[in-house]
């Protein structure tokens, strides 16, 4: 695939750039993952799915990708600010749980939803709480360079000093003069220990009620939200890597602060290419947990929400998100989901149709080579999934014409069609044919019957260790066996 050239939109330059990895064929990619204090919603799905397609495409092109997506399990305070309660700590206090119970519960929920959406797992998934020593070392380095200060047990990054010889605001397009003026005309809102409202926390002093805390040279505290990503990305990808991704709402202040602290603490801006997916909106407003207007993925899957007329399968949700370019807003509606479900089923139907086609001497009315190249061109033009889907539907139309006897196809082109549909739909876009409920029940029935038969055979030859092991394994999976005169029956435990 080395002859194919990928172009990506770099938020830093605000231009599409030819993708040239720092150390080809290796690619390092970091994605800001979830703060695990609630069930994942459609906004979480869009970010993860966007970079799943990036990951899949890079692998399809032959790159060896190390994909790092973090879990934020400490340090993300309310309103994304430097004051207030930790989002996870607050929930733990209200529910009388250990913070790590909260973090683990919602991490499990996130993983389950991502698996159902067919997102590939990252190469490495570091947790912020597992990298406190790296974060402390980074704070000390920034202090040593003179770009941070200790105040009342907390450590803050000095943004105005940094701006004297660096460009703060380069990623988000903000001007330091405007930021300074805005900060100077507003009170510090309880943040008097900062020299400037622009300064951000590298390390925060833990107040008595704060549950999560670690010892540091400045007293008991916890890391700043921005610091965590810099420490984790540099540990696993180096001081500079290829792609840093996230939602566009993270451009400022989160990613801007990452750049600043990395340039001082590590001597280098972290990423060559910055990629940001746009938001999912409801009635024009960003869908987010903080705004309270979100629908969880589980609610989409079971249809249990006032805005939903039915349940939607994970693949219908995936198709819905892929219908919009990742840098465009995507407005939710029940009608749009219904249309996505129909589109998904039509696209997946092509695989059954292809299996029934008979090749003839030559192809008529369609150039498979040109169609394939057009699809690759739009995919490699900044991952344009809606145009790729449109291209694939052109192929579906041709396949249906062949089936109807209106066109013909050669054996070579038929194999090329099958291969390209598989590559684009399944391997790049991550769309799979979903088993129906009846299919799943038949599979479960068959597997359990097979194991019950193996247990009966083990008992017949007096291999009771194997018989008991099979019974115990089935019980652990929720299958209750009942031995009787007529043989063994089973049922799923409720």
C-alpha positions in Angstrom: 0.0 0.0 0.0 3.0 2.3 0.0 1.9 3.9 -3.3 -1.2 5.3 -1.6 -0.8 8.7 0.0 -2.8 9.7 3.0 -3.8 13.3 3.8 -4.9 14.5 7.2 -6.3 17.8 8.4 -3.9 19.1 11.0 -5.7 21.4 13.5 -2.3 23.0 14.3 -1.7 24.2 10.8 -5.4 24.4 9.8 -4.6 22.6 6.6 -4.7 19.2 5.1 -1.2 17.8 5.1 0.4 14.7 3.5 0.8 12.1 6.3 4.5 11.4 6.8 5.2 9.5 10.0 8.3 10.5 12.1 9.6 6.9 12.0 7.8 5.1 9.2 6.5 2.4 9.0 5.9 2.9 12.8 3.1 5.3 13.8 2.4 6.5 17.3 -1.2 7.7 18.1 -2.6 9.0 21.3 -6.3 9.6 22.0 -7.7 11.3 25.1 -10.0 8.7 26.5 -13.0 9.0 28.8 -13.2 10.3 32.4 -15.0 7.3 33.9 -17.7 8.7 36.1 -20.8 7.7 34.0 -22.0 5.4 31.3 -20.7 6.1 27.8 -23.0 8.1 25.5 -23.1 8.9 21.8 -20.4 11.6 22.1 -18.0 9.1 23.6 -18.8 6.8 20.8 -18.0 9.3 18.1 -14.5 10.1 19.4 -13.6 6.5 19.9 -15.1 5.5 16.5 -13.4 8.3 14.6 -10.0 7.2 15.8 -10.9 3.6 15.4 -11.3 4.3 11.7 -8.0 6.2 11.7 -6.3 3.2 13.4 -7.9 0.7 11.0 -7.0 2.8 7.9 -3.3 3.1 9.0 -3.2 -0.6 9.5 -4.8 -1.2 6.1 -2.1 1.0 4.6 0.6 -1.2 6.2 1.7 0.9 9.1 2.7 -0.6 12.4 0.6 1.4 14.8 0.9 1.9 18.6 -2.4 3.2 19.6 -2.6 4.6 23.2 -5.9 5.7 24.6 -6.0 6.7 28.3 -8.5 6.3 31.1 -8.8 9.4 33.3 -9.6 8.2 36.8 -8.4 11.2 38.8 -7.8 14.9 38.5 -10.6 15.9 36.2 -12.5 18.4 38.3 -16.0 19.8 37.9 -16.4 22.3 35.0 -13.0 21.2 33.7 -11.5 23.7 36.0 -8.8 23.9 38.7 -11.3 24.1 41.5 -14.2 22.1 42.7 -14.5 18.4 43.4 -13.0 15.6 41.4 -15.7 14.1 39.2 -15.0 10.5 40.2 -14.4 11.4 43.9 -17.7 13.3 44.1 -19.6 10.3 42.8 -17.7 8.0 45.2 -18.6 10.2 48.1 -22.3 10.4 47.2 -22.5 6.6 46.7 -20.3 5.7 49.6 -17.9 3.8 47.4 -14.2 3.7 46.9 -13.2 6.0 44.0 -11.6 3.0 42.2 -14.9 1.1 42.4 -16.6 4.0 40.6 -13.7 4.2 38.0 -13.7 0.4 37.4 -17.4 0.1 37.1 -17.6 2.8 34.4 -14.4 1.6 32.7 -16.1 -1.8 32.3 -19.2 -0.1 31.0 -17.1 1.9 28.4 -15.2 -1.2 27.3 -18.4 -3.2 26.9 -20.0 -0.5 24.7 -16.9 0.0 22.6 -16.7 -3.8 22.0 -20.4 -3.9 20.9 -19.6 -1.0 18.5 -16.8 -3.1 17.1 -14.1 -0.6 18.0 -10.7 -2.3 18.2 -9.0 -2.1 21.6 -6.0 0.2 21.8 -2.4 -1.1 22.0 -2.0 0.4 25.5 -4.7 1.8 27.8 -2.9 3.6 30.7 -4.7 5.0 33.7 -3.8 8.3 35.2 -3.6 6.8 38.7 -1.0 4.3 37.5 1.4 7.0 36.4 1.8 9.3 39.4 5.6 9.0 39.6 5.9 10.1 35.9 3.7 13.0 36.6 5.6 14.1 39.7 8.9 13.9 37.7 7.4 16.1 34.9 6.2 18.7 37.5 9.7 18.9 39.0 11.3 19.4 35.6 8.9 22.3 34.8 9.6 23.8 38.2 13.4 23.5 37.6 13.1 25.3 34.3 11.3 28.2 36.0 7.9 27.9 34.3 5.9 26.9 37.3 5.5 28.0 40.9 4.3 26.5 44.2 1.4 28.2 45.9 -0.3 26.9 49.1 0.7 23.3 48.3 -0.3 23.4 44.7 1.9 23.8 41.6 0.8 26.0 38.7 2.1 26.5 35.2 3.1 30.2 34.5 1.3 30.8 31.2 2.4 34.4 30.8 6.1 33.6 31.3 5.7 30.8 28.8 4.1 33.2 26.3 7.1 35.5 26.4 9.0 33.1 24.1 6.4 30.5 23.0 3.0 30.8 21.3 0.3 29.9 23.8 -3.0 29.6 21.8 -1.4 28.2 18.7 -3.7 25.1 18.5 -7.0 26.8 19.4 -6.3 30.0 17.5 -6.6 32.1 20.7 -4.4 35.2 21.2 -2.5 35.5 24.4 -3.3 39.3 24.5 -7.0 38.6 24.4 -6.7 35.9 27.1 -4.7 38.2 29.4 -7.2 41.0 29.0 -10.1 38.6 29.6 -8.4 37.2 32.7 -7.6 40.6 34.1 -11.2 41.8 33.9 -12.6 38.9 35.9 -12.1 37.9 39.5 -10.3 34.7 40.3 -13.4 33.1 41.7 -11.7 31.5 44.7 -8.4 30.8 42.8 -6.5 33.6 44.5 -3.5 31.3 44.9 -2.9 31.6 41.2 -0.8 34.5 39.9 -3.1 34.7 36.8 -6.4 33.2 35.9 -4.6 31.8 32.8 -2.3 29.6 34.9 -3.3 26.0 35.1 -2.7 23.3 37.8 0.1 20.8 37.4 -0.4 19.5 40.9 -3.3 20.3 43.3 -3.2 20.3 47.1 -5.8 17.9 48.4 -8.3 19.5 50.7 -9.3 17.5 53.8 -12.5 16.2 52.1 -10.6 15.1 49.0 -10.5 11.3 48.8 -7.8 10.6 46.2 -4.4 11.9 47.2 -0.7 11.1 46.9 2.4 12.3 48.7 4.5 14.8 46.8 7.4 17.3 47.6 4.7 19.9 48.0 2.4 18.0 50.3 -0.5 15.6 49.8 -2.3 16.2 46.6 -3.3 14.9 43.1 -2.2 15.6 39.5 -3.7 18.2 37.2 -5.9 16.9 34.4 -3.7 18.3 31.6 -0.5 16.9 33.1 -1.7 13.3 33.0 -1.9 13.0 29.2 1.5 14.5 28.7 3.1 12.1 31.2 1.3 9.0 29.7 1.7 9.9 26.0 5.4 10.6 26.4 6.0 7.4 28.4 4.6 5.1 25.7 5.1 7.1 22.5 8.1 9.3 23.2 8.6 13.0 23.5 7.1 13.5 20.0 4.8 11.2 18.2 2.6 11.3 15.1 -1.0 11.8 15.9 -2.8 13.3 19.0 -6.6 13.0 18.8 -9.6 14.0 20.8 -12.9 15.9 20.6 -12.7 19.5 19.4 -13.9 20.6 22.9 -10.5 19.5 24.2 -8.6 22.0 22.0 -8.7 24.6 24.7 -7.7 24.5 27.4 -6.7 20.8 27.6 -4.6 20.3 24.5 -3.2 23.8 24.5 -1.9 23.2 28.0 -0.5 19.8 26.9 1.6 21.6 24.3 2.8 24.2 26.7 3.9 21.8 29.5 5.5 19.4 27.0 7.5 22.1 25.3 9.0 23.1 28.7 9.1 19.7 30.6 10.1 17.5 27.6 11.7 20.1 25.3 9.3 19.3 22.5 5.7 19.8 21.4 4.0 16.4 21.7 2.5 15.6 18.3 3.2 16.3 14.6 -0.5 16.1 13.7 -3.4 17.1 15.9 -6.8 15.7 14.9 -10.1 16.6 16.4 -13.6 15.2 15.8 -16.6 17.5 16.0 -19.5 17.2 18.4 -22.8 15.3 18.3 -25.6 17.7 18.9 -29.3 17.6 20.0 -31.3 20.5 18.8 -28.0 22.3 18.0 -26.6 21.9 21.5 -23.5 19.7 22.2 -24.4 16.3 23.7 -22.6 15.9 27.0 -22.9 14.5 30.4 -22.2 17.9 32.0 -25.1 19.5 30.1 -27.4 16.6 31.0 -28.7 16.2 27.5 -27.1 12.9 26.6 -28.4 9.5 25.7 -26.3 6.6 26.9 -25.3 3.9 24.4 -27.1 1.3 26.4 -30.3 3.4 26.0 -29.7 3.4 22.3 -29.2 -0.4 22.3 -32.4 -1.1 24.3 -34.6 1.8 23.1 -35.3 3.0 26.7 -35.3 6.8 26.2 -38.2 9.3 25.5 -36.4 10.5 22.3 -36.1 7.0 20.8 -39.0 5.2 19.1 -37.1 1.9 19.1 -33.9 0.1 20.0 -31.0 0.5 17.6 -28.3 -2.1 17.0 -24.6 -1.2 17.6 -24.0 -1.4 13.9 -26.8 1.0 13.1 -25.3 3.5 15.5 -21.8 3.0 13.9 -23.3 3.5 10.4 -25.1 6.7 11.7 -21.8 8.2 12.9 -19.9 7.2 9.8 -22.4 9.1 7.6 -20.9 12.4 8.7 -17.3 13.5 8.2 -15.6 13.4 11.5 -14.9 17.2 11.4 -18.6 18.0 10.8 -21.2 18.3 13.5 -23.6 15.4 13.6 -27.2 16.2 14.8 -29.1 13.4 16.5 -32.6 12.6 15.6 -34.7 9.4 15.8 -35.5 9.8 12.1 -31.8 9.9 11.1 -31.2 6.8 13.1 -34.0 5.0 11.3 -32.5 6.0 8.0 -29.1 4.9 9.1 -30.5 1.5 10.1 -32.0 1.0 6.6 -28.7 2.1 4.9 -26.7 -0.3 7.0 -28.9 -3.2 6.1 -28.8 -2.3 2.4 -25.0 -2.2 2.5 -24.6 -5.4 4.4 -27.0 -7.1 2.0 -24.4 -6.9 -0.8 -22.4 -9.7 0.8 -25.2 -12.2 0.4 -25.9 -11.0 -3.1 -22.2 -11.3 -4.1 -22.2 -14.9 -3.0 -25.1 -15.6 -5.5 -23.6 -13.9 -8.6 -22.3 -15.9 -11.5 -19.4 -14.4 -13.5 -19.6 -14.1 -17.3 -17.0 -13.4 -19.9 -16.6 -9.7 -19.3 -17.8 -6.8 -17.2 -20.3 -4.4 -18.7 -21.4 -0.9 -17.7 -19.0 -0.5 -14.8 -15.3 -0.1 -14.1 -14.4 -2.0 -10.9 -10.9 -0.6 -11.0 -12.1 3.0 -11.3 -14.7 2.5 -8.6 -12.2 1.0 -6.2 -9.7 3.8 -6.8 -12.4 6.5 -6.3 -13.3 4.9 -2.9 -9.7 4.8 -1.8 -9.2 8.4 -2.9 -12.0 9.7 -0.7 -10.9 7.6 2.3 -7.3 8.9 2.0 -8.6 12.5 1.8 -8.8 13.0 5.5 -10.9 9.8 6.2 -14.0 11.0 4.3 -16.3 8.2 5.4 -19.6 9.7 4.0 -18.1 9.8 0.5 -16.7 6.3 1.0 -20.1 5.1 1.9 -21.6 6.8 -1.2 -18.9 5.1 -3.3 -19.7 1.7 -1.8 -23.4 2.2 -2.6 -22.5 2.8 -6.2 -21.0 -0.7 -6.1 -24.1 -2.0 -4.5 -26.2 -0.6 -7.3 -24.0 -2.3 -9.9 -24.1 -5.6 -8.0 -27.9 -5.5 -7.9 -28.0 -4.8 -11.7 -25.8 -7.9 -12.3 -28.2 -9.9 -10.1 -31.1 -8.7 -12.1 -29.4 -9.6 -15.4 -29.0 -6.0 -16.5 -25.2 -6.1 -16.4 -22.5 -8.7 -16.5 -19.3 -9.2 -14.5 -16.0 -11.1 -15.2 -14.7 -13.6 -12.7 -11.7 -11.4 -12.0 -13.8 -8.3 -11.3 -16.2 -10.4 -9.1 -13.4 -11.4 -6.9 -12.1 -7.8 -6.8 -15.5 -6.6 -5.8 -15.8 -9.1 -3.0 -12.3 -8.3 -1.7 -12.8 -4.5 -1.8 -16.2 -4.6 -0.1 -14.7 -6.7 2.6 -11.7 -4.4 3.0 -13.7 -1.2 3.1 -16.8 -2.3 5.0 -15.4 -4.7 7.5 -11.7 -3.9 8.0 -11.7 -0.1 7.5 -15.2 1.0 8.5 -15.6 -1.7 11.0 -19.1 -2.7 9.9 -20.1 -6.3 10.5 -23.2 -8.3 9.8 -25.1 -8.6 13.0 -26.6 -11.9 14.1 -30.3 -11.8 14.8 -31.7 -12.7 18.2 -32.8 -16.1 16.7 -29.3 -16.7 15.4 -27.8 -16.0 18.8 -30.2 -18.3 20.5 -29.5 -21.1 18.0 -25.8 -20.6 18.6 -26.2 -20.7 22.4 -28.4 -23.8 22.2 -26.0 -25.6 20.0 -22.9 -24.8 22.1 -24.6 -25.8 25.4 -25.9 -29.0 23.8 -22.4 -29.9 22.7 -21.0 -29.4 26.2 -23.8 -31.3 27.8 -23.0 -34.2 25.4 -19.3 -34.0 26.3 -20.2 -34.1 30.0 -22.5 -37.2 29.4 -19.6 -39.0 27.6 -17.2 -38.1 30.5 -19.7 -39.5 33.0 -20.1 -42.7 31.0 -16.4 -43.4 31.0 -16.3 -42.5 34.8 -14.2 -39.4 34.2 -15.9 -37.5 36.9 -13.3 -34.8 37.2 -14.0 -33.7 33.6 -17.8 -34.1 34.1 -17.7 -31.9 37.3 -15.5 -29.3 35.6 -17.8 -29.0 32.6 -20.8 -28.6 35.0 -19.0 -25.9 37.1 -17.9 -24.0 34.0 -21.4 -24.0 32.6 -22.7 -22.8 36.0 -20.2 -20.0 36.0 -21.6 -18.9 32.7 -25.1 -18.9 34.1 -26.2 -22.3 32.7 -28.0 -24.5 35.3 -27.9 -28.3 34.5 -30.6 -30.7 35.8 -29.9 -34.4 35.6 -33.0 -36.6 35.4 -34.2 -40.1 34.3 -34.6 -38.8 30.7 -31.2 -37.3 30.6 -29.8 -33.8 31.3 -31.7 -30.6 30.7 -30.6 -27.0 31.2 -31.8 -23.5 31.6 -30.3 -20.1 31.8 -30.2 -18.6 35.4 -32.3 -15.4 35.6 
